Amino acid sequence: MKSGRAGNPSSPSVPKDARDLIRLMSRANPTWGAPRIHGELLKLGMNIGETSVSKYLVHQRKPPSQTWRTILENHVKDLVSVDFFTVPTPAQAIGLEEAGPDRLRPPSRQHQRNLFAT
């Protein structure tokens, strides 16, 4: 009698065709995990445990993530433009200037040019 683990005759080994099918299914459906593949194998009449299925799954390698240096190099133009944007005062930010004691009017063109001229 062939056993799955040395010294433990109660755990049968998984047949090669079942291992190949598990690998084939995991390559063809990379979003499927062990529970889904286990369920599909049960529908096919293959009585294999979910832990055995997870042992034989093909794990896809993820691409390496970007480093902070790469992110900063890719977005340096955007970061610089954001850092130098300033608003002189709240009244100028909303575009109103005082016209009298009880009313406000939009700023004149000359005033707008002077506001942002540096």
GUVOZA-697392 format. One record per residue: residue number from 1; residue in three letters; x, y negated, z negated of N, C-alpha, C, O, CB in turn. Coordinates in pm, 1 decimal, always signed. Glycine has a CB too. Layout:
! residues N
   num   residu        n_X        n_Y        n_Z       ca_X       ca_Y       ca_Z        c_X        c_Y        c_Z        o_X        o_Y        o_Z       cb_X       cb_Y       cb_Z
   NUM      ala          X          Y          Z          X          Y          Z          X          Y          Z          X          Y          Z          X          Y          Z
...
//
This chain:
! residues 118
   num   residu        n_X        n_Y        n_Z       ca_X       ca_Y       ca_Z        c_X        c_Y        c_Z        o_X        o_Y        o_Z       cb_X       cb_Y       cb_Z
     1      met      +84.2     +118.1       +0.0       +0.0       +0.0       +0.0      +88.6     -124.3       +0.0     +179.9     -136.9      -81.7      -95.8       +0.1     -122.0
     2      lys      +60.4     -216.1      +93.1     +138.9     -337.4     +106.2      +76.2     -446.9      +20.2      -45.5     -464.7      +22.1     +148.2     -381.7     +254.4
     3      ser     +157.5     -519.8      -54.6     +103.0     -624.7     -139.9     +150.4     -760.4      -90.8     +251.9     -771.4      -22.0     +143.9     -603.0     -286.9
     4      gly      +74.0     -865.3     -127.9     +106.1    -1001.3      -87.2     +224.0    -1057.6     -163.4     +310.0    -1123.2     -104.6      -13.2    -1090.4     -105.7
     5      arg     +229.7    -1032.9     -294.3     +339.2    -1082.1     -375.6     +410.9     -964.7     -438.1     +350.0     -862.0     -467.7     +289.2    -1179.4     -483.4
     6      ala     +537.7     -979.9     -457.5     +616.8     -870.1     -515.2     +569.2     -840.4     -657.0     +559.6     -930.6     -740.2     +768.3     -905.3     -515.5
     7      gly     +540.7     -718.2     -682.7     +501.4     -675.8     -817.1     +354.5     -695.2     -848.0     +311.7     -663.0     -958.9     +581.4     -749.3     -917.3
     8      asn     +274.8     -746.5     -754.8     +132.3     -767.1     -780.4      +52.6     -697.9     -670.4      +23.3     -758.9     -567.6      +97.4     -919.4     -787.4
     9      pro      +17.0     -570.6     -691.2      -51.8     -495.6     -587.0     -197.6     -537.8     -567.7     -261.5     -493.2     -472.5      -46.1     -349.4     -618.9
    10      ser     -252.2     -623.6     -656.5     -393.5     -660.4     -645.2     -417.8     -771.1     -542.6     -532.2     -793.3     -503.0     -445.8     -704.3     -780.0
    11      ser     -312.7     -840.9     -498.8     -334.2     -946.4     -400.1     -289.1     -898.9     -262.7     -169.2     -887.5     -237.2     -259.0    -1075.3     -440.2
    12      pro     -384.6     -871.0     -173.7     -347.8     -822.4      -40.7     -287.3     -935.1      +42.9     -318.1    -1052.6      +22.7     -470.8     -762.9      +31.0
    13      ser     -201.8     -897.6     +135.8     -140.4     -998.2     +222.8     -239.5    -1040.4     +330.6     -331.5     -966.3     +365.2      -10.2     -943.7     +287.1
    14      val     -218.9    -1160.4     +382.5     -304.5    -1212.9     +488.7     -250.4    -1160.5     +621.4     -131.8    -1176.1     +650.3     -309.4    -1370.7     +486.9
    15      pro     -336.2    -1098.5     +702.1     -289.3    -1043.2     +830.5     -230.7    -1151.8     +921.9     -268.8    -1268.6     +914.0     -405.1     -971.9     +902.6
    16      lys     -138.9    -1111.3    +1007.3      -70.4    -1205.3    +1095.8     -168.0    -1276.5    +1189.0     -153.2    -1396.2    +1213.8      +35.6    -1132.8    +1177.5
    17      asp     -267.9    -1204.2    +1241.1     -363.3    -1269.5    +1331.0     -444.5    -1376.5    +1257.7     -480.1    -1478.2    +1317.2     -457.5    -1165.3    +1393.1
    18      ala     -474.1    -1354.8    +1128.9     -545.6    -1455.7    +1050.1     -455.7    -1577.4    +1025.3     -502.0    -1691.3    +1032.4     -593.5    -1395.7     +915.3
    19      arg     -328.2    -1553.5     +996.3     -234.0    -1664.6     +975.8     -220.1    -1746.5    +1103.3     -218.3    -1869.5    +1099.2      -95.7    -1611.7     +931.2
    20      asp     -210.2    -1677.5    +1216.3     -199.7    -1747.7    +1344.3     -325.5    -1829.6    +1373.8     -317.1    -1941.1    +1425.2     -174.7    -1647.8    +1457.5
    21      leu     -443.3    -1772.7    +1340.4     -568.3    -1844.3    +1363.3     -577.0    -1968.3    +1274.0     -622.9    -2073.4    +1318.7     -688.5    -1751.8    +1337.9
    22      ile     -533.5    -1956.9    +1148.9     -533.3    -2072.2    +1057.8     -444.3    -2182.7    +1113.7     -483.4    -2299.4    +1114.8     -485.1    -2030.7     +916.1
    23      arg     -326.7    -2147.0    +1159.4     -234.2    -2246.2    +1215.8     -291.1    -2308.9    +1342.9     -278.9    -2429.6    +1363.9      -98.2    -2181.4    +1245.8
    24      leu     -352.9    -2226.9    +1427.3     -412.9    -2276.2    +1550.4     -525.2    -2375.3    +1519.9     -533.2    -2481.5    +1581.5     -465.9    -2159.5    +1634.4
    25      met     -611.8    -2340.0    +1424.7     -723.0    -2428.0    +1388.8     -672.7    -2558.3    +1327.4     -728.4    -2664.7    +1354.6     -817.6    -2357.2    +1291.2
    26      ser     -568.4    -2551.5    +1245.4     -519.5    -2674.0    +1181.6     -448.0    -2765.0    +1281.6     -450.5    -2887.1    +1266.1     -425.3    -2639.4    +1066.2
    27      arg     -384.5    -2707.5    +1383.5     -322.2    -2790.9    +1487.5     -428.4    -2853.6    +1577.2     -417.5    -2970.1    +1615.5     -223.9    -2707.4    +1572.4
    28      ala     -531.1    -2775.6    +1610.6     -635.5    -2824.4    +1700.2     -725.8    -2927.5    +1633.2     -783.0    -3013.1    +1700.7     -718.8    -2708.4    +1750.3
    29      asn     -738.8    -2919.7    +1500.8     -826.5    -3009.7    +1426.1     -749.3    -3069.1    +1308.7     -765.4    -3022.3    +1196.0     -953.6    -2935.1    +1376.3
    30      pro     -666.6    -3170.1    +1331.3     -580.1    -3220.9    +1225.4     -654.3    -3284.6    +1108.2     -596.6    -3299.1    +1000.5     -486.2    -3320.1    +1282.7
    31      thr     -779.0    -3322.5    +1126.2     -854.0    -3382.9    +1015.4     -919.6    -3278.2     +925.4     -968.6    -3311.6     +817.5     -960.3    -3476.9    +1069.9
    32      trp     -921.1    -3154.4     +968.0     -980.4    -3048.6     +887.5     -882.7    -3007.7     +778.4     -763.1    -2992.2     +803.0    -1018.8    -2927.1     +975.1
    33      gly     -933.9    -2990.7     +660.2     -852.7    -2942.1     +550.4     -879.2    -2794.9     +525.1     -948.6    -2728.6     +602.2     -879.2    -3023.0     +424.6
    34      ala     -823.1    -2744.6     +416.2     -839.8    -2603.1     +382.1     -986.0    -2565.0     +358.3    -1027.2    -2458.1     +403.3     -758.2    -2570.1     +258.8
    35      pro    -1067.0    -2647.4     +289.6    -1206.9    -2607.2     +269.1    -1283.5    -2588.6     +399.3    -1362.9    -2495.3     +411.6    -1277.7    -2709.6     +184.2
    36      arg    -1260.7    -2675.9     +496.2    -1333.6    -2666.0     +623.3    -1289.6    -2542.4     +701.2    -1373.3    -2467.7     +752.0    -1311.6    -2792.9     +708.4
    37      ile    -1159.3    -2520.9     +710.6    -1109.5    -2404.1     +784.3    -1151.5    -2276.2     +713.6    -1186.0    -2177.6     +778.8     -955.4    -2409.4     +798.6
    38      his    -1148.8    -2277.0     +581.1    -1194.0    -2159.5     +503.8    -1339.6    -2127.7     +536.7    -1375.6    -2011.5     +555.5    -1177.9    -2184.4     +350.7
    39      gly    -1423.2    -2231.4     +543.8    -1564.3    -2210.7     +578.7    -1582.4    -2154.3     +718.0    -1666.7    -2067.6     +740.8    -1639.9    -2340.4     +567.5
    40      glu    -1502.3    -2204.3     +811.3    -1511.9    -2153.6     +948.8    -1467.8    -2006.9     +956.4    -1526.7    -1927.5    +1029.8    -1425.9    -2239.9    +1044.0
    41      leu    -1364.1    -1972.0     +880.0    -1319.5    -1832.1     +878.8    -1424.1    -1740.8     +816.7    -1442.0    -1627.4     +861.1    -1187.6    -1818.8     +802.6
    42      leu    -1493.1    -1789.5     +714.5    -1600.8    -1709.7     +654.7    -1712.7    -1686.1     +755.6    -1771.3    -1577.9     +758.8    -1656.5    -1779.5     +529.0
    43      lys    -1743.0    -1786.9     +838.3    -1845.2    -1770.3     +941.4    -1805.1    -1664.3    +1043.1    -1890.1    -1596.7    +1101.1    -1871.2    -1902.9    +1011.9
    44      leu    -1672.1    -1650.6    +1064.2    -1622.0    -1549.4    +1156.3    -1610.4    -1412.5    +1090.7    -1573.4    -1315.3    +1156.6    -1487.8    -1591.3    +1210.9
    45      gly    -1641.4    -1403.8     +962.1    -1636.1    -1276.7     +891.4    -1499.0    -1244.2     +832.3    -1474.1    -1130.1     +793.5    -1676.9    -1167.3     +984.0
    46      met    -1411.4    -1341.7     +825.1    -1278.0    -1319.2     +768.4    -1281.4    -1363.7     +622.5    -1299.2    -1482.0     +593.7    -1166.7    -1396.9     +849.1
    47      asn    -1264.6    -1269.9     +531.8    -1271.4    -1300.2     +389.3    -1131.1    -1330.6     +336.7    -1061.1    -1242.5     +286.6    -1335.2    -1182.3     +310.8
    48      ile    -1092.2    -1456.8     +349.5     -961.7    -1504.5     +304.3     -986.4    -1619.4     +207.9    -1071.1    -1704.7     +234.4     -870.7    -1549.2     +425.0
    49      gly     -915.3    -1623.3      +98.7     -933.4    -1728.4       -0.5     -889.0    -1864.6      +48.9     -803.4    -1876.6     +136.5     -858.8    -1694.0     -125.1
    50      glu     -949.5    -1967.3       -9.9     -917.4    -2103.9      +31.1     -773.0    -2140.3       -1.7     -709.8    -2214.8      +73.3    -1012.0    -2202.5      -35.9
    51      thr     -720.2    -2089.2     -112.2     -580.5    -2117.6     -145.9     -485.3    -2052.9      -45.5     -380.3    -2108.8      -13.9     -548.7    -2068.2     -287.8
    52      ser     -522.3    -1935.5       +4.2     -439.8    -1871.9     +107.8     -444.3    -1952.7     +236.3     -343.3    -1967.1     +305.3     -486.9    -1727.6     +134.3
    53      val     -562.2    -2005.2     +268.0     -575.4    -2088.8     +387.3     -487.0    -2212.4     +372.9     -417.1    -2249.3     +467.3     -723.6    -2129.8     +410.3
    54      ser     -489.1    -2276.7     +256.5     -408.9    -2397.9     +238.2     -259.3    -2367.7     +245.5     -179.9    -2453.1     +284.9     -442.4    -2463.8     +104.1
    55      lys     -221.6    -2246.0     +207.4      -80.2    -2209.0     +213.5      -31.1    -2199.8     +358.0      +85.3    -2229.4     +385.1      -57.3    -2075.5     +141.9
    56      tyr     -116.7    -2159.9     +449.7      -75.3    -2139.7     +588.7     -112.2    -2255.9     +681.1      -91.4    -2246.1     +802.1     -136.8    -2013.1     +641.4
    57      leu     -166.3    -2365.4     +627.5     -198.5    -2481.4     +710.8      -71.0    -2544.0     +766.6      +34.8    -2538.5     +703.9     -278.3    -2585.9     +630.1
    58      val      -82.4    -2602.5     +883.4      +27.6    -2678.4     +941.8      +10.1    -2822.5     +895.5      -89.6    -2886.8     +928.5      +30.1    -2667.4    +1100.1
    59      his     +104.8    -2872.6     +820.6      +96.6    -3009.1     +769.5     +163.0    -3103.8     +868.3     +280.3    -3089.0     +902.3     +162.8    -3020.2     +629.8
    60      gln      +84.1    -3202.8     +913.9     +134.8    -3300.8    +1009.8     +222.8    -3401.5     +936.8     +188.2    -3449.2     +828.8      +17.9    -3372.7    +1083.3
    61      arg     +336.3    -3433.0     +996.8     +424.1    -3535.9     +939.4     +368.7    -3673.4     +973.8     +329.5    -3699.1    +1087.6     +570.6    -3521.0     +991.9
    62      lys     +365.9    -3761.2     +874.2     +322.0    -3897.5     +897.9     +442.0    -3979.8     +942.1     +554.1    -3956.0     +897.1     +256.1    -3958.4     +771.1
    63      pro     +418.9    -4076.8    +1030.5     +531.3    -4162.5    +1069.1     +575.0    -4245.5     +948.9     +492.5    -4277.7     +863.4     +492.9    -4254.9    +1188.7
    64      pro     +702.2    -4280.3     +940.9     +748.5    -4358.2     +826.4     +684.6    -4496.2     +826.0     +662.4    -4555.5     +931.6     +901.2    -4370.7     +827.8
    65      ser     +655.4    -4546.5     +707.9     +593.4    -4678.0     +698.1     +698.7    -4786.8     +714.4     +818.5    -4762.7     +699.4     +519.9    -4693.8     +563.7
    66      gln     +651.5    -4906.5     +745.4     +742.7    -5018.1     +766.4     +805.1    -5062.7     +634.4     +743.8    -5050.5     +528.3     +669.5    -5135.0     +833.0
    67      thr     +924.8    -5113.4     +642.0     +988.5    -5171.3     +524.0     +947.2    -5318.3     +514.8     +894.4    -5374.6     +610.7    +1145.0    -5156.6     +530.6
    68      trp     +971.4    -5379.3     +399.8     +938.7    -5520.9     +384.3    +1017.4    -5605.0     +483.4     +966.6    -5704.1     +535.8     +967.0    -5567.6     +240.9
    69      arg    +1140.4    -5565.6     +508.8    +1222.3    -5642.0     +603.1    +1157.9    -5642.6     +741.4    +1152.7    -5747.1     +806.2    +1364.8    -5583.8     +610.9
    70      thr    +1108.8    -5527.3     +787.6    +1044.6    -5518.5     +918.6     +918.1    -5602.5     +922.8     +893.0    -5671.6    +1021.5    +1012.2    -5373.1     +952.8
    71      ile     +838.2    -5597.4     +817.3     +714.1    -5675.0     +812.7     +745.0    -5824.0     +820.7     +680.4    -5897.3     +895.5     +634.6    -5643.5     +684.0
    72      leu     +844.3    -5868.6     +743.2     +879.5    -6010.6     +744.9     +935.5    -6053.0     +880.0     +905.1    -6162.4     +927.3     +980.5    -6041.2     +635.2
    73      glu    +1016.8    -5968.5     +943.0    +1070.7    -6001.7    +1074.8     +959.1    -6009.9    +1179.5     +963.6    -6094.8    +1268.5    +1175.7    -5897.5    +1117.1
    74      asn     +859.8    -5922.4    +1169.0     +749.4    -5923.0    +1265.4     +657.1    -6042.9    +1248.4     +596.2    -6087.5    +1345.7     +669.3    -5795.9    +1252.4
    75      his     +645.3    -6096.0    +1126.9     +547.2    -6200.9    +1099.0     +610.9    -6332.1    +1054.5     +543.0    -6415.3     +994.2     +451.1    -6153.7     +993.3
    76      val     +738.5    -6352.6    +1082.2     +807.6    -6472.6    +1034.9     +745.6    -6600.4    +1091.9     +737.9    -6700.5    +1020.7     +955.5    -6465.8    +1072.1
    77      lys     +701.7    -6600.3    +1216.1     +642.0    -6720.2    +1276.1     +512.1    -6757.7    +1204.8     +487.1    -6875.4    +1179.0     +615.4    -6697.9    +1426.5
    78      asp     +430.5    -6659.1    +1173.5     +304.8    -6686.1    +1104.1     +328.8    -6734.6     +961.5     +259.1    -6824.0     +913.7     +217.5    -6561.0    +1102.6
    79      leu     +425.6    -6676.9     +894.6     +453.3    -6716.2     +757.2     +505.3    -6858.5     +749.0     +467.9    -6933.1     +658.5     +552.9    -6621.2     +694.7
    80      val     +590.5    -6896.7     +841.8     +645.3    -7032.2     +840.9     +535.5    -7132.9     +867.7     +531.3    -7236.8     +801.8     +757.5    -7046.8     +944.9
    81      ser     +446.9    -7106.3     +961.5     +340.6    -7201.2     +992.6     +243.2    -7216.1     +876.1     +187.3    -7324.2     +857.0     +265.8    -7157.2    +1117.9
    82      val     +221.9    -7112.7     +799.5     +132.0    -7120.7     +685.5     +197.0    -7198.6     +572.2     +129.2    -7275.5     +504.2      +92.3    -6980.5     +638.1
    83      asp     +325.6    -7180.7     +550.6     +393.2    -7245.2     +438.9     +398.9    -7396.5     +451.6     +402.6    -7465.0     +349.3     +531.7    -7191.2     +426.1
    84      phe     +399.8    -7451.7     +571.9     +414.1    -7595.6     +589.1     +281.0    -7667.2     +609.4     +280.5    -7786.7     +638.8     +503.9    -7623.6     +705.5
    85      phe     +170.0    -7598.9     +594.7      +40.3    -7664.5     +607.6       +1.8    -7722.5     +472.3      -15.3    -7648.5     +375.4      -68.7    -7565.2     +659.1
    86      thr      -11.9    -7855.3     +465.1      -50.7    -7921.2     +340.0     -165.4    -8016.8     +365.9     -183.4    -8064.6     +477.9      +68.8    -7996.4     +277.3
    87      val     -242.1    -8044.2     +263.0     -351.9    -8139.5     +269.8     -319.7    -8250.1     +170.2     -307.7    -8223.1      +50.7     -491.5    -8071.3     +238.8
    88      pro     -305.2    -8375.7     +217.4     -262.9    -8482.9     +126.8     -357.0    -8506.5       +8.7     -311.4    -8507.3     -105.7     -249.3    -8609.7     +203.8
    89      thr     -487.0    -8525.8      +33.0     -582.0    -8547.8      -76.8     -714.4    -8482.3      -42.2     -740.4    -8454.3      +74.8     -601.8    -8699.6     -104.7
    90      pro     -798.9    -8457.4     -141.8     -929.8    -8395.4     -113.1    -1018.7    -8482.2      -24.7    -1089.5    -8428.1      +60.2    -1002.4    -8365.8     -242.9
    91      ala    -1018.1    -8614.5      -40.9    -1102.8    -8700.8      +42.0    -1058.4    -8696.2     +187.4    -1142.4    -8696.1     +277.3    -1099.5    -8845.4       -9.5
    92      gln     -928.4    -8692.5     +211.9     -878.8    -8685.8     +348.9     -904.8    -8547.6     +408.7     -922.7    -8535.5     +529.9     -728.6    -8718.7     +353.5
    93      ala     -907.2    -8443.6     +325.7     -929.3    -8308.1     +375.0    -1069.1    -8291.6     +431.8    -1088.3    -8219.5     +529.7     -906.4    -8207.1     +264.1
    94      ile    -1168.2    -8358.6     +370.5    -1304.5    -8345.1     +423.5    -1334.7    -8450.1     +529.3    -1441.2    -8447.6     +591.0    -1406.4    -8355.4     +310.7
    95      gly    -1239.8    -8544.2     +550.9    -1251.7    -8638.5     +661.4    -1340.2    -8757.4     +634.7    -1402.8    -8808.4     +727.7    -1301.7    -8568.8     +779.0
    96      leu    -1348.4    -8804.2     +511.0    -1431.6    -8920.6     +478.8    -1346.0    -9028.3     +413.7    -1252.8    -8998.7     +338.9    -1549.0    -8880.9     +385.4
    97      glu    -1378.7    -9152.6     +443.2    -1312.6    -9262.9     +374.1    -1420.3    -9356.4     +321.2    -1532.6    -9359.3     +371.7    -1213.3    -9338.6     +468.8
    98      glu    -1385.9    -9429.2     +223.4    -1485.1    -9514.8     +158.8    -1517.2    -9633.4     +247.7    -1426.7    -9696.2     +302.8    -1435.1    -9562.8      +21.6
    99      ala    -1647.1    -9665.3     +262.5    -1689.9    -9776.7     +346.4    -1758.1    -9885.0     +264.5    -1783.4    -9994.0     +315.6    -1783.4    -9727.7     +455.6
   100      gly    -1786.5    -9858.7     +146.0    -1853.2    -9955.5      +59.8    -1882.2    -9891.2      -73.8    -1846.9    -9775.4      -96.0    -1983.1   -10007.8     +124.5
   101      pro    -1945.9    -9964.5     -162.8    -1970.0    -9909.5     -296.3    -2065.5    -9790.4     -298.8    -2058.4    -9708.6     -390.4    -2023.7   -10016.5     -384.6
   102      asp    -2155.0    -9778.8     -200.1    -2255.4    -9672.5     -207.3    -2263.0    -9584.1      -83.8    -2355.0    -9502.8      -74.3    -2388.5    -9732.6     -231.2
   103      arg    -2171.4    -9595.9      +10.7    -2177.6    -9507.7     +127.3    -2037.9    -9472.6     +176.9    -1940.9    -9545.1     +155.0    -2258.3    -9573.3     +239.8
   104      leu    -2032.0    -9357.5     +245.2    -1906.4    -9308.5     +303.4    -1922.9    -9299.4     +453.2    -2032.7    -9272.8     +502.1    -1865.9    -9170.2     +244.0
   105      arg    -1815.9    -9321.0     +526.4    -1821.0    -9306.5     +672.4    -1699.9    -9224.9     +717.3    -1598.8    -9219.6     +647.3    -1823.8    -9446.7     +743.7
   106      pro    -1710.4    -9161.2     +834.8    -1595.5    -9084.9     +885.0    -1476.9    -9177.7     +908.7    -1496.1    -9296.2     +936.3    -1632.0    -9010.1    +1015.6
   107      pro    -1355.2    -9125.9     +898.4    -1237.7    -9212.1     +918.6    -1223.6    -9254.3    +1064.1    -1267.8    -9184.3    +1155.2    -1110.5    -9140.2     +873.2
   108      ser    -1161.6    -9369.3    +1084.1    -1138.8    -9419.5    +1219.3    -1029.2    -9337.3    +1286.2     -955.7    -9264.6    +1219.3    -1100.8    -9569.9    +1216.9
   109      arg    -1018.4    -9349.2    +1419.5     -915.2    -9275.2    +1492.9     -775.2    -9318.2    +1446.9     -685.8    -9235.0    +1431.7     -930.9    -9297.3    +1645.8
   110      gln     -757.5    -9448.3    +1425.2     -627.0    -9497.5    +1382.4     -590.1    -9438.8    +1245.1     -475.2    -9401.6    +1221.4     -626.9    -9652.4    +1377.1
   111      his     -687.1    -9431.4    +1157.3     -662.6    -9375.3    +1024.5     -625.2    -9227.2    +1034.5     -537.2    -9180.1     +962.5     -786.7    -9393.0     +934.8
   112      gln     -692.8    -9153.9    +1124.6     -660.6    -9011.3    +1142.2     -520.2    -8994.2    +1196.4     -449.3    -8903.1    +1153.7     -761.6    -8943.8    +1236.3
   113      arg     -477.7    -9078.5    +1288.7     -341.5    -9069.6    +1343.8     -238.6    -9097.7    +1235.8     -135.6    -9030.5    +1229.1     -323.1    -9168.3    +1461.1
   114      asn     -265.3    -9196.1    +1151.2     -171.9    -9229.4    +1043.6     -164.8    -9118.8     +938.1      -60.7    -9097.2     +876.1     -212.5    -9361.1     +978.0
   115      leu     -275.2    -9050.6     +919.1     -281.6    -8944.6     +817.9     -181.6    -8834.0     +847.6     -110.6    -8787.3     +758.5     -423.0    -8886.3     +810.1
   116      phe     -176.6    -8792.6     +974.0      -96.9    -8675.5    +1008.8      +35.3    -8710.0    +1076.1     +107.7    -8620.1    +1118.9     -176.1    -8585.8    +1098.5
   117      ala      +67.9    -8837.9    +1086.2     +196.7    -8877.4    +1143.2     +303.1    -8866.8    +1034.1     +287.3    -8921.4     +924.9     +190.8    -9022.9    +1202.0
   118      thr     +408.0    -8798.3    +1064.1     +515.5    -8785.3     +965.0     +647.0    -8830.3    +1022.7     +749.1    -8826.6     +954.0     +527.0    -8641.6     +915.6
//
